[in-house]
Amino acid sequence: MGSGEKVFVYEDLLKHKDRNDCWLLISGKVYNVTQFLEDHPGGDEVLLAASGKDATNDFEDVGHSDDAREQMQKYYIGEVDATTIPARRMYKAQTSTAATQQEEPGFLFKIIQFLVPLLILGFAFGLQFLGKKEKTET
């Protein structure tokens, strides 16, 4: 970080997350993307959804081009004090009972997918058999 660069605290980002004033935090750097909202290829909603938080993962998951990374530099306004960024919430795996409950409807659905065509086929053969039986009786 060079001298003269603006250093923001994380709380500053929370004040800049609407269409008229939108900042993004990506890899510890702060970008004022307000003027870029209308030009963003993914739409302004993507940028607005990423504002007010650390958007590094959102940015990296998309796989932006080198040109996009170069273009970001004109929106760079400073860095964030890393000590003010709240700890990331870690994903908690579901308990086994919740996973079991989710698997049961899937199993029932598979059985129904198997049985319904068999029932339709059986019904069709039954009608055909009854139709032939009625013709032989008359």
SULJO-V977805 format. One record per helix or strand of 2 or more residues. SS is the DSSP state (~ for helix, > for strand). FROM is the first residue (numbers start at 1). TO is the last residue. If there is no record, write none. Layout:
# SULJO-V977805
ss->SS from->FROM to->TO
ss->SS from->FROM to->TO
This chain:
# SULJO-V977805
ss->> from->7 to->8
ss->~ from->10 to->14
ss->> from->17 to->18
ss->> from->21 to->26
ss->> from->29 to->32
ss->~ from->34 to->39
ss->~ from->44 to->50
ss->~ from->56 to->62
ss->~ from->66 to->75
ss->> from->76 to->80
ss->~ from->82 to->84
ss->~ from->96 to->137
